[in-house]
Amino acid sequence: MSDLKRAVQVNARFFQLAGGLLGRFLDEGLNPEIGLFARDLDEFKAEDFREAARALADRGLRPTLHGPFLDLAPASADPLILAATHKRLDQMLAAAEIFRPRSVTCHLAYDPTKHSYFKEFWLEQSLATWRRVAQALHGMGVRLMLENTFERAPEEMLPVLDELARSAWASAWTWDTSTCSRPYPWRSGWSRPDPAWASSTCTTTSAAATTTCPSARAASTTRPCSSSSAACPSPSP
């Protein structure tokens, strides 16, 4: 059981941890995936985050973070909406500086029902946002994990992921299993007869110290894991 506990992250919003749930994580020796959404980022200060980070470190626990995404648009064509999105991401980066998590999960937020009509512009805007975030996290020794929301297949995320992978910041990709309940067929629509994406594996790429679910770009070792980022074993810090 102790090996399993070390291998997974259990999600909880920060306001839940601050409300008393942190003690349960400490008692059980569980590594949290801390959700930092609007309420968590607005109601709590840096000292609240430092206190929680110290408590986790004292027990030998290391969190991951899940960044804000509800109502945000990291590739928005509207400068005001884009600025609001960047403000939230900057708040998340400030928290990451305190927690020094294993990784930070964010949502790419490509919606084919809206963005397919101006995909090149969306890609340019998206890369501008995620390069900045990935570079900042890389400076902290933290991986960026980009997760799907409305994307119908991994191919819709590849232009951003491939471009980021060419940089020294090397981002990772996760596929959210909750997509199964969305109106898009996320497996049946794949055109590849035996896609590498389809396997439930977690690949640790040693060259970039990056956990990628489920493909690899460099020499790597592969072992079974959940499709969800919260359950992917991370490389040793």
C-alpha positions as CSV (number, residue, x, y, z in Angstrom):
1,M,0.0,0.0,0.0
2,S,2.8,2.4,0.8
3,D,4.2,2.0,-2.8
4,L,0.8,2.7,-4.2
5,K,0.5,5.8,-2.0
6,R,3.8,7.1,-3.3
7,A,2.7,6.5,-6.9
8,V,-0.5,8.5,-7.0
9,Q,-1.8,12.0,-6.3
10,V,-5.2,12.4,-4.8
11,N,-7.1,15.5,-5.9
12,A,-8.5,18.0,-3.5
13,R,-9.2,21.8,-3.8
14,F,-7.0,24.0,-1.6
15,F,-10.1,25.4,0.2
16,Q,-10.9,21.8,1.2
17,L,-7.4,21.2,2.5
18,A,-7.5,24.5,4.4
19,G,-10.9,23.5,5.8
20,G,-9.4,20.5,7.6
21,L,-8.8,17.9,4.9
22,L,-5.1,18.5,4.9
23,G,-4.9,16.6,8.2
24,R,-6.3,13.5,6.6
25,F,-3.7,13.7,3.9
26,L,-0.9,14.0,6.4
27,D,-2.2,11.2,8.6
28,E,-2.7,8.8,5.6
29,G,0.6,9.8,3.9
30,L,-1.2,10.8,0.7
31,N,0.3,13.1,-1.9
32,P,-2.3,15.7,-3.0
33,E,-3.2,17.0,-6.4
34,I,-4.2,20.5,-5.2
35,G,-6.8,22.2,-7.3
36,L,-6.2,26.0,-7.6
37,F,-9.3,27.6,-9.0
38,A,-10.8,31.0,-8.6
39,R,-11.9,30.6,-5.0
40,D,-8.6,29.0,-3.9
41,L,-6.6,31.7,-5.5
42,D,-8.7,34.6,-4.3
43,E,-9.5,33.6,-0.7
44,F,-6.1,32.4,0.3
45,K,-2.7,34.2,0.6
46,A,0.9,33.1,0.0
47,E,1.3,32.4,3.7
48,D,-1.6,29.9,3.6
49,F,0.1,28.1,0.8
50,R,3.5,28.2,2.6
51,E,1.9,26.7,5.7
52,A,0.4,23.8,3.8
53,A,3.6,23.3,1.8
54,R,5.7,23.1,5.0
55,A,3.2,20.6,6.5
56,L,3.4,18.4,3.4
57,A,7.2,18.6,3.2
58,D,7.6,17.7,6.9
59,R,5.8,14.4,6.1
60,G,7.9,13.8,3.0
61,L,4.9,14.4,0.8
62,R,5.1,16.3,-2.6
63,P,2.0,17.6,-4.3
64,T,1.0,18.2,-7.8
65,L,-1.2,21.2,-8.8
66,H,-4.2,21.5,-11.1
67,G,-4.4,25.0,-12.5
68,P,-7.5,27.1,-13.0
69,F,-9.5,26.6,-16.2
70,L,-13.2,27.2,-15.7
71,D,-14.3,30.1,-18.0
72,L,-10.7,30.8,-19.0
73,A,-9.5,31.1,-22.6
74,P,-5.7,30.8,-22.9
75,A,-5.9,31.4,-26.7
76,S,-8.7,34.0,-26.6
77,A,-9.1,36.5,-29.5
78,D,-10.4,39.0,-26.9
79,P,-7.6,40.9,-25.2
80,L,-9.6,41.4,-22.0
81,I,-10.4,37.8,-21.7
82,L,-6.9,36.8,-22.5
83,A,-5.6,39.2,-19.8
84,A,-7.9,37.7,-17.2
85,T,-6.7,34.2,-18.2
86,H,-3.1,35.3,-17.9
87,K,-3.8,36.8,-14.5
88,R,-5.2,33.5,-13.2
89,L,-2.2,31.6,-14.6
90,D,0.2,34.0,-13.0
91,Q,-1.5,33.4,-9.6
92,M,-1.1,29.7,-10.2
93,L,2.6,30.2,-11.0
94,A,3.1,32.2,-7.8
95,A,1.6,29.2,-5.9
96,A,3.8,26.8,-7.8
97,E,6.8,28.7,-6.7
98,I,5.8,28.0,-3.1
99,F,4.6,24.4,-3.4
100,R,7.4,23.3,-5.9
101,P,5.1,20.5,-7.1
102,R,6.0,17.5,-9.2
103,S,3.9,18.9,-12.0
104,V,1.2,21.3,-12.8
105,T,-1.8,20.2,-14.9
106,C,-3.6,22.8,-17.1
107,H,-6.2,22.5,-19.8
108,L,-5.3,23.3,-23.4
109,A,-8.9,24.4,-24.0
110,Y,-9.2,23.8,-27.8
111,D,-12.9,23.5,-28.6
112,P,-13.4,22.4,-32.2
113,T,-16.9,23.8,-32.3
114,K,-15.5,27.3,-31.9
115,H,-11.8,27.3,-32.8
116,S,-11.7,25.2,-35.9
117,Y,-12.8,28.2,-37.9
118,F,-9.6,30.1,-37.0
119,K,-7.3,27.4,-36.0
120,E,-4.0,29.0,-37.1
121,F,-4.8,32.1,-35.0
122,W,-5.8,29.9,-32.1
123,L,-2.6,28.0,-32.3
124,E,-0.5,31.2,-32.3
125,Q,-2.3,32.5,-29.3
126,S,-2.2,29.2,-27.5
127,L,1.6,28.8,-28.0
128,A,2.2,32.3,-26.7
129,T,0.4,31.5,-23.5
130,W,1.7,28.0,-22.9
131,R,5.4,28.8,-23.8
132,R,5.4,31.4,-21.1
133,V,3.8,29.1,-18.5
134,A,6.0,26.2,-19.5
135,Q,9.2,28.3,-19.3
136,A,8.3,29.7,-15.9
137,L,7.6,26.2,-14.5
138,H,10.7,24.8,-16.1
139,G,12.7,27.4,-14.1
140,M,11.2,25.9,-11.0
141,G,12.0,22.4,-12.0
142,V,8.3,21.6,-12.5
143,R,6.7,19.8,-15.4
144,L,3.7,21.3,-17.3
145,M,1.0,18.7,-18.0
146,L,-1.6,19.7,-20.6
147,E,-5.0,18.0,-20.4
148,N,-7.9,17.8,-22.8
149,T,-11.3,19.3,-22.2
150,F,-13.4,19.3,-25.4
151,E,-10.7,17.9,-27.7
152,R,-12.1,14.9,-29.6
153,A,-8.7,13.2,-30.2
154,P,-5.1,13.6,-29.4
155,E,-4.4,14.9,-32.9
156,E,-6.2,18.1,-32.0
157,M,-3.6,18.8,-29.3
158,L,-0.5,17.7,-31.2
159,P,0.4,21.1,-32.8
160,V,0.8,22.7,-29.4
161,L,2.4,19.7,-27.8
162,D,4.9,19.1,-30.6
163,E,6.0,22.7,-30.6
164,L,6.5,22.8,-26.8
165,A,8.3,19.4,-27.0
166,R,10.9,21.0,-29.2
167,S,11.8,23.5,-26.5
168,A,13.9,22.9,-23.4
169,W,10.7,23.1,-21.3
170,A,9.3,19.8,-22.6
171,S,5.7,19.6,-21.7
172,A,3.7,16.5,-21.1
173,W,0.2,15.3,-22.2
174,T,-2.6,13.6,-20.3
175,W,-5.9,12.3,-21.5
176,D,-8.8,12.9,-19.2
177,T,-11.0,9.8,-18.9
178,S,-14.0,11.9,-18.2
179,T,-14.0,12.7,-21.9
180,C,-15.9,9.4,-22.3
181,S,-19.0,11.1,-20.9
182,R,-18.7,14.1,-23.3
183,P,-20.5,14.3,-26.7
184,Y,-17.4,13.5,-28.7
185,P,-16.3,9.9,-29.4
186,W,-12.7,10.0,-28.2
187,R,-11.6,6.5,-29.2
188,S,-13.9,5.2,-31.8
189,G,-13.1,8.2,-34.1
190,W,-9.3,7.5,-34.3
191,S,-8.2,6.8,-37.8
192,R,-4.9,5.0,-36.8
193,P,-5.4,1.2,-36.7
194,D,-3.1,0.7,-33.8
195,P,-2.4,4.1,-32.3
196,A,0.3,4.5,-29.7
197,W,-2.1,6.9,-28.0
198,A,-4.6,4.1,-27.3
199,S,-2.4,2.3,-24.8
200,S,-2.9,2.9,-21.1
201,T,0.8,3.5,-20.4
202,C,2.8,6.1,-18.6
203,T,6.2,6.8,-20.2
204,T,8.9,8.4,-18.2
205,T,11.2,10.2,-20.5
206,S,14.5,10.4,-18.7
207,A,16.1,12.9,-21.1
208,A,13.7,15.6,-20.1
209,A,12.6,14.3,-16.8
210,T,9.1,14.4,-18.2
211,T,6.2,12.0,-17.6
212,T,4.2,11.7,-20.8
213,C,0.9,9.8,-21.0
214,P,1.0,7.9,-23.2
215,S,3.7,8.6,-25.9
216,A,7.4,9.1,-25.8
217,R,9.8,11.2,-27.9
218,A,13.1,9.9,-26.5
219,A,14.7,7.0,-24.8
220,S,12.3,5.9,-22.1
221,T,10.8,3.2,-19.9
222,T,7.1,2.4,-20.0
223,R,4.9,1.0,-17.3
224,P,1.1,0.6,-16.8
225,C,-0.8,3.5,-15.3
226,S,-4.1,5.2,-15.3
227,S,-5.1,7.5,-18.2
228,S,-5.6,10.3,-15.6
229,S,-2.6,12.5,-14.8
230,A,-3.4,12.1,-11.1
231,A,-2.6,8.5,-11.2
232,C,0.5,8.5,-13.4
233,P,3.6,7.6,-11.3
234,S,6.1,10.5,-11.5
235,P,9.9,10.1,-11.9
236,S,11.9,10.5,-8.7
237,P,12.4,14.2,-7.9
